[in-house]
Amino acid sequence: MIVQIAEIEITSSLVRTPVGDLPLSGSHWQVTDQWYGRRQTPTWAKIAAFAGICFTAGLSLLLLLYKETVPQGTINVTVMSGTRQYVARVPIQRESDATTINQQVNYVRSLAAL
């Protein structure tokens, strides 16, 4: 196995999917981002704000204004070969996951062009 993207395994000549094997040579790959960043107050800020109410006369409630971006959603990776295709839905935990998946797919595209 050279690369694994979710449940798709890529070898030197095959693309292994749960529905069957596809030839790597001539396969087409597509990446669709379906994730967004949601803004929320982190848990540590909530705990610190409520724990510090007595000591700071309510000023610790300003910690509730702190927000961080949390990515949610999936990236769809589609592999097509002839009349067959497979779509893998990869959940996103961090924004860097999207970059990693795109880099992996670009690498596999270069292998498929050989």
Disulfide bonds with the S-S distance in Angstrom:
none
